Amino acid sequence: MAKMLAARLHELGAPMSVDTIDVPTPRPTDVLVRVKACGIVPNMANVINNWPTWYPHQPLPQLPAIFGLDPAGVVEAVGEAVLNTRPGDRVYVSPLRSCGSCQVCRGGELSRCRYFTLNGYFSTSRDGQRIFDLYPYGGFAEYMTAPQHAIVNIPDNMTFEQAGKLGYIGTSYGALKKAAAAPGQVALIDGITGTLGVASTLLALASGVSRVLGTGRNEELLKRVKELAPDRIEVMRLGEGSTGEWAKSRTGGEGADFVISALGAKAPVETMLDSMQGVRRGGRVVNVGGVADRLPVDVKWLMDEQVQLIGSNWFTTAQGQEVADMVATGALDLSYLITKPFPLSEVNEAISGRVTDLDGGFSNYVVIP
């Protein structure tokens, strides 16, 4: 059989090793993709070092395992039952995997499946290993297989390196969909300088939102976010006052139409609770960040104000295609990304370097197999 190189994790907390293994063969409804770039998410170092301690209910694949969440590349071959994807297509591979046959999967809502698993990352199901067994190839490899429903066609004006960011951009887009973002609205994005925050900002502007209010801790990054659209973006540094009060003061006392909570896992719950108070009556609060502690929510306030608190995790392949189409038409400009490529042999350096990077949501670390 043909051989390929793949970075595999053999032990939690240990460096990955680049191993030679067989090139996988696609099943009838699968595609084989030659990986050209795979994005490194900010949380990857935490996943392979601390995940079982932080999130024991969200298992990792059995080791040795090939990680790599956000792969993009060229279709090398397709299974005999694949109709619309062809060899040579430029694609992003969504890592969302599910059972495919339960009621929610048949309704097209794969992220609601009890087997919800992110290929090359982690599962939300205790039975997720069954999915990992079916699709054991993440993006830190020269080739990978994926189900045909996971394929997003990317335009010629989107580089493979930019497509390696599509997972987080798509996640932000999915959150905005749940927030019912629309032209003329005001958005409040808590954690605006992070990967999800910057992407949410640009997508909100592209969707016609009139103003974006944003909070963050890094003053330099806040300035860079504001420079994306100085007339439509206002920012405040966390710690300089109440986010909720600030948002109300910038909207004539009404509050933002929706809040996107894009805070990191270590952010205090008080920060999220404060930003929730910045939403208007009847508005939506969408949590797409990683705040890990329990949130003491005043449910009577939710009732009285008719505020909706919504959890959002990942996005549909169709939404990923919509984002790619926005790039194709120029509605979404990805030139803000600062790409930092690494060869597969330096995957460990790339993962550790991403943790300490100073460019926040503008940074784009990618492995080039």
NUFI-977533 format. One line per field, with one value per residue (C-alpha): residue number from 0; z, x, y. Coordinates in nm, 4 decimals. Example, Ala and Ser with C-alpha at 12.3 -4.5 7.8 and 13.67 -1.06 7.14 Angstrom:
NUFI-977533
pos 0  1
Z 0.7800  0.7140
X 1.2300  1.3670
Y -0.4500  -0.1060
END
This chain:
NUFI-977533
pos 0  1  2  3  4  5  6  7  8  9  10  11  12  13  14  15  16  17  18  19  20  21  22  23  24  25  26  27  28  29  30  31  32  33  34  35  36  37  38  39  40  41  42  43  44  45  46  47  48  49  50  51  52  53  54  55  56  57  58  59  60  61  62  63  64  65  66  67  68  69  70  71  72  73  74  75  76  77  78  79  80  81  82  83  84  85  86  87  88  89  90  91  92  93  94  95  96  97  98  99  100  101  102  103  104  105  106  107  108  109  110  111  112  113  114  115  116  117  118  119  120  121  122  123  124  125  126  127  128  129  130  131  132  133  134  135  136  137  138  139  140  141  142  143  144  145  146  147  148  149  150  151  152  153  154  155  156  157  158  159  160  161  162  163  164  165  166  167  168  169  170  171  172  173  174  175  176  177  178  179  180  181  182  183  184  185  186  187  188  189  190  191  192  193  194  195  196  197  198  199  200  201  202  203  204  205  206  207  208  209  210  211  212  213  214  215  216  217  218  219  220  221  222  223  224  225  226  227  228  229  230  231  232  233  234  235  236  237  238  239  240  241  242  243  244  245  246  247  248  249  250  251  252  253  254  255  256  257  258  259  260  261  262  263  264  265  266  267  268  269  270  271  272  273  274  275  276  277  278  279  280  281  282  283  284  285  286  287  288  289  290  291  292  293  294  295  296  297  298  299  300  301  302  303  304  305  306  307  308  309  310  311  312  313  314  315  316  317  318  319  320  321  322  323  324  325  326  327  328  329  330  331  332  333  334  335  336  337  338  339  340  341  342  343  344  345  346  347  348  349  350  351  352  353  354  355  356  357  358  359  360  361  362  363  364  365  366  367  368
Z 0.0000  -0.0516  0.2523  0.4067  0.6947  0.9902  1.3225  1.5958  1.9686  2.1534  2.5089  2.6633  2.7539  2.5300  2.1913  1.8769  1.6535  1.2739  1.1709  0.8387  0.7975  0.5165  0.3041  0.3852  0.1272  0.1008  0.1567  -0.1022  0.0450  0.1498  -0.0136  0.0130  0.0573  0.0159  0.3011  0.1981  0.5285  0.8697  1.1127  1.4743  1.7102  2.0202  2.2420  2.0869  2.3478  2.6249  2.4553  2.4334  2.7754  3.0138  2.8516  3.0531  3.3731  3.2573  3.0545  3.1506  2.9926  2.6486  2.5563  2.3245  2.0679  2.1735  2.1319  1.9125  1.7399  1.4539  1.5609  1.3443  1.3475  1.0460  0.7289  0.3752  0.0576  -0.2753  -0.3336  -0.4416  -0.4899  -0.4178  -0.3292  -0.5870  -0.4268  -0.4206  -0.6819  -0.6425  -0.5264  -0.7792  -0.7748  -0.8059  -0.6071  -0.3623  -0.0300  0.3424  0.5463  0.8321  1.1239  1.2539  1.2684  1.3913  1.3635  1.0486  1.1128  1.4283  1.4117  1.4418  1.1898  0.9423  0.9997  0.9049  1.2565  1.3029  1.5950  1.8038  1.7621  2.0815  1.8975  1.8139  1.7566  1.6161  1.4077  1.5018  1.8295  2.0876  2.1220  2.3281  2.3616  2.5921  2.2953  2.0646  2.0085  1.7670  1.5503  1.5925  1.4740  1.1558  1.0866  1.2619  1.0370  1.1456  0.9500  1.0762  0.7994  0.4275  0.3496  0.5265  0.4566  0.5297  0.4587  0.1510  0.3585  0.5378  0.2247  0.1710  -0.1702  -0.1343  -0.3989  -0.5795  -0.3841  -0.0553  0.0121  0.1774  0.4721  0.5106  0.4783  0.7751  0.9844  0.8545  1.1601  1.3938  1.1351  1.0682  1.4405  1.4718  1.1760  1.3335  1.6522  1.4561  1.2877  1.6285  1.7360  1.4312  1.3363  1.0833  0.9147  1.1374  1.4643  1.7371  1.8469  2.1711  2.1420  2.4710  2.3984  2.0702  2.0377  2.0311  1.7382  1.7664  1.8550  1.5532  1.3180  1.4724  1.4258  1.0543  0.9872  1.1763  0.9695  0.6495  0.7561  0.7754  1.1522  1.1960  1.5022  1.6965  2.0613  2.1841  2.4998  2.5590  2.7891  2.5475  2.4641  2.1539  2.0100  2.0870  1.8769  1.5920  1.6030  1.5944  1.2914  1.0949  1.0717  1.2859  1.2129  1.3131  1.5938  1.9514  2.2106  2.5864  2.7912  3.0483  3.3995  3.3155  3.4108  3.3707  3.0228  3.0618  3.1691  2.8909  2.6267  2.7563  2.7549  2.3908  2.2817  2.4478  2.7381  2.5159  2.5038  2.2188  2.0059  2.0814  2.2750  2.1494  2.4454  2.2995  2.6210  2.6875  2.9199  3.2070  3.1940  3.5173  3.5049  3.6421  3.3121  3.1167  3.3617  3.3265  2.9454  2.9525  3.1210  2.8093  2.5946  2.5204  2.6239  2.4046  2.2901  2.2560  2.4385  2.2451  2.4222  2.1798  2.4087  2.6545  3.0005  3.2069  3.5445  3.6358  3.5564  3.8293  3.6063  3.7300  3.5517  3.6631  3.4854  3.1746  3.2018  3.2766  3.0029  2.7615  2.7015  2.5347  2.6491  2.3697  2.3469  2.0086  1.9071  1.5592  1.2379  0.9550  0.6347  0.4526  0.6750  0.6052  0.2335  0.2889  0.4521  0.1599  -0.0803  0.1121  0.0553  -0.3138  -0.3617  -0.1535  0.1202  0.3684  0.3477  0.5137  0.4571  0.8284  0.9029  0.9810  0.8543  1.0323  0.8513  0.9920  0.8237  0.9632  1.1259  1.3451  1.4567  1.8246  1.7968  1.6154  1.8861  2.1723  1.9880  1.9333  2.3108  2.3598  2.0344  2.0754  1.7674  1.9230  1.6770  1.3899  1.4158  1.1821  1.2729  1.0137  0.9604  0.5989  0.5643
X 0.0000  0.0989  0.2533  0.2180  0.3529  0.1292  0.1940  0.0564  0.0143  0.1252  0.0991  -0.0875  0.1493  0.4249  0.5353  0.3776  0.5953  0.5898  0.5209  0.4946  0.1583  -0.0678  -0.2640  -0.6315  -0.8778  -1.2101  -1.5302  -1.8120  -1.9507  -1.6124  -1.3566  -0.9782  -0.8204  -0.4543  -0.4060  -0.2421  -0.2838  -0.4346  -0.5125  -0.4009  -0.6737  -0.5670  -0.7000  -0.4973  -0.2183  -0.4776  -0.6515  -0.3433  -0.2077  -0.4951  -0.8199  -0.8982  -0.8671  -1.0732  -1.3399  -1.3535  -1.6999  -1.5598  -1.3200  -1.0220  -0.9505  -0.7571  -0.3833  -0.1886  -0.4115  -0.3856  -0.5084  -0.5658  -0.9054  -0.9134  -0.7799  -0.7982  -0.6640  -0.7376  -0.9627  -0.7436  -1.0091  -1.3767  -1.5821  -1.8106  -2.1249  -1.9948  -2.1782  -2.0995  -1.7357  -1.4614  -1.0869  -0.9091  -1.1679  -1.0244  -1.1962  -1.2182  -1.3070  -1.5465  -1.4486  -1.8060  -1.8991  -2.2206  -2.4021  -2.5841  -2.9017  -3.0736  -3.3697  -3.1651  -2.9058  -3.1802  -3.3101  -2.9714  -2.8752  -2.5650  -2.4316  -2.7309  -2.6453  -2.5509  -2.2392  -2.1247  -1.7499  -1.4928  -1.2546  -0.8931  -0.9979  -1.2443  -1.5926  -1.8894  -2.0114  -1.8808  -1.9355  -1.7383  -1.4655  -1.7003  -1.6818  -1.3047  -1.2727  -1.4625  -1.2648  -0.9268  -0.7458  -0.7076  -0.5437  -0.1887  -0.1290  -0.0606  -0.3951  -0.7257  -1.0685  -1.3960  -1.7669  -1.8884  -2.1325  -1.8358  -1.6922  -1.6959  -1.5787  -1.3460  -1.2986  -0.9748  -0.9375  -0.9234  -0.5822  -0.5505  -0.3885  -0.6888  -0.9240  -0.7409  -0.9166  -1.2619  -1.3523  -1.3420  -1.4818  -1.7674  -1.8272  -1.8624  -2.1009  -2.3125  -2.3369  -2.4474  -2.7146  -2.8480  -2.8381  -3.0518  -2.8021  -2.9561  -2.8912  -2.9304  -2.8724  -2.6165  -2.3947  -2.2029  -1.9088  -1.7469  -1.3911  -1.3668  -0.9882  -0.9810  -1.0135  -1.3918  -1.4290  -1.2466  -1.4251  -1.7644  -1.6914  -1.6116  -1.9026  -2.1428  -2.0302  -2.0608  -2.4154  -2.5159  -2.5000  -2.4738  -2.2476  -2.0317  -1.9483  -1.6594  -1.4642  -1.1205  -0.8210  -0.5379  -0.5360  -0.3179  -0.5434  -0.8522  -0.7032  -0.6371  -0.9956  -1.1342  -0.9181  -1.1069  -1.4028  -1.3453  -1.6888  -1.8797  -1.6741  -1.6447  -1.4290  -1.3809  -1.1074  -1.2351  -1.1783  -1.2515  -1.6154  -1.9266  -1.9694  -2.3475  -2.3670  -2.1304  -2.3390  -2.6575  -2.4906  -2.3853  -2.7383  -2.9512  -3.0314  -3.1766  -2.8870  -2.7463  -2.9756  -2.7614  -2.4508  -2.1879  -1.9934  -1.6592  -1.4589  -1.1883  -1.2076  -1.0333  -1.2495  -1.4395  -1.8132  -1.8657  -1.7405  -2.0031  -2.2796  -2.1896  -2.2001  -2.5384  -2.6792  -2.5899  -2.8573  -3.1871  -3.5270  -3.6154  -3.2554  -3.0370  -2.7197  -2.5246  -2.2431  -1.9818  -1.6797  -1.5251  -1.6167  -1.5811  -1.7346  -2.1013  -2.3036  -2.5462  -2.8216  -3.1106  -3.3878  -3.6519  -3.4569  -3.4495  -3.8252  -3.9076  -3.6798  -3.7656  -3.3949  -3.2818  -2.9598  -2.8399  -2.5486  -2.3782  -2.1260  -1.9727  -2.1724  -2.3342  -2.1513  -2.4039  -2.3093  -1.9436  -2.0237  -2.2002  -1.8850  -1.6728  -1.9180  -1.8905  -1.5156  -1.5689  -1.7856  -1.5652  -1.8249  -1.5786  -1.2120  -0.9683  -0.6601  -0.6673  -0.5180  -0.1459  -0.0447  0.2385  0.3112  0.5031  0.6098  0.4671  0.8038  0.7579  0.4026  0.4979  0.6666  0.3612  0.1214  0.3289  0.3965  0.0255  -0.0262  0.2032  0.1282  0.0570  -0.1609  -0.4808  -0.7625  -0.5518  -0.3065  -0.3317  -0.1008  -0.1075  0.0742  0.1694  0.1923
Y 0.0000  0.3621  0.5272  0.8723  1.0785  1.1613  1.3327  1.1074  1.1538  0.8393  0.9728  1.2662  1.5464  1.4094  1.5482  1.4094  1.1934  1.1933  0.8327  0.6530  0.4797  0.3539  0.5986  0.5331  0.4028  0.5895  0.3927  0.4256  0.7513  0.8946  1.1186  1.1039  1.4469  1.5383  1.7860  2.1133  2.2994  2.2342  2.5122  2.4904  2.6030  2.7988  2.5210  2.2367  2.2434  2.2248  1.9325  1.7128  1.8118  1.8938  1.7840  1.4696  1.6716  1.9687  1.7889  1.4192  1.3852  1.4801  1.1979  1.2053  0.9316  0.6234  0.6689  0.6766  0.9296  1.1767  1.5188  1.8270  1.9965  2.2283  2.0627  2.1973  2.0475  1.8835  1.5846  1.2930  1.0244  0.9619  0.6564  0.4991  0.6485  1.0079  1.2158  1.5862  1.5921  1.5218  1.4669  1.7996  1.9972  2.2493  2.1815  2.2395  1.9318  1.9972  1.7712  1.7371  1.3697  1.2077  0.8775  0.9919  0.7945  0.9227  1.1599  1.4811  1.3619  1.2778  1.6302  1.7739  1.8891  1.6768  1.8813  1.7704  1.4018  1.2191  1.0954  1.4514  1.4259  1.6649  1.4591  1.5223  1.6809  1.5411  1.3936  1.5098  1.1507  0.8818  0.6508  0.8815  0.6237  0.4515  0.7632  0.7951  0.4341  0.5180  0.8352  0.8146  1.0624  1.4245  1.7041  1.6514  1.3983  1.3998  1.2323  1.1863  1.0391  1.2150  1.1625  1.3454  1.5538  1.7175  1.8788  2.2563  2.3758  2.6728  2.9453  3.0246  3.3509  3.1589  3.0073  2.6670  2.8436  3.0756  2.7793  2.6297  2.8949  2.8084  2.6014  2.8990  3.1399  2.8982  2.8547  3.2317  3.2335  2.9603  3.1670  3.4737  3.2641  3.1607  3.5261  3.6148  3.8869  4.1232  4.4591  4.7617  4.5789  4.6439  4.3541  4.3153  4.0759  3.9811  3.8652  4.0522  4.0197  3.6387  3.4010  3.3749  3.7418  3.8843  3.6444  3.7295  4.0979  4.0712  3.8376  4.0641  4.3624  4.1587  4.0638  4.4301  4.4835  4.8587  4.8665  4.6255  4.6874  4.4776  4.4044  4.2558  4.2753  4.3525  4.7224  4.6826  4.4125  4.6221  4.9018  4.6601  4.5344  4.8878  4.9675  4.7011  4.9427  5.2554  5.4037  5.0904  4.9340  5.0592  4.8848  4.8865  4.7241  4.4776  4.6067  4.9687  4.9414  4.7312  4.5852  4.5785  4.9410  5.0468  4.8683  5.0301  5.3736  5.3302  5.2380  5.5036  5.2737  5.0005  4.7541  4.5481  4.3362  4.0329  3.9318  3.6895  3.5495  3.4441  3.4315  3.1742  2.8744  3.0507  3.3658  3.4339  3.3748  3.7278  3.8662  3.6743  3.7641  4.1311  4.1248  3.9502  4.2604  4.4564  4.2922  4.4608  4.3343  4.0368  3.9986  3.6902  3.5876  3.3241  3.1440  3.0189  3.0572  2.8189  2.9530  2.6383  2.7276  2.7044  3.0155  3.1342  3.2698  3.4822  3.2950  3.5434  3.8167  3.5982  3.5571  3.9198  4.0541  3.7702  3.7175  3.3962  3.2262  2.9990  2.7588  2.7269  2.4620  2.4415  2.4939  2.3033  2.2193  2.4372  2.7309  2.6605  2.6796  3.0118  3.1507  3.0266  3.1892  3.5173  3.5047  3.4274  3.7365  3.9655  4.0131  3.8623  3.9616  3.7203  3.9359  4.0199  3.6772  3.6662  3.3240  3.1431  2.8136  2.5158  2.1910  1.8704  1.7967  2.1070  2.0355  2.0381  2.3766  2.5103  2.3913  2.5301  2.8551  2.9144  2.9280  3.2270  3.4097  3.7812  3.8397  3.7041  3.6462  3.7779  3.4892  3.1904  2.9005  2.6237  2.2962  2.2191  1.8380
END
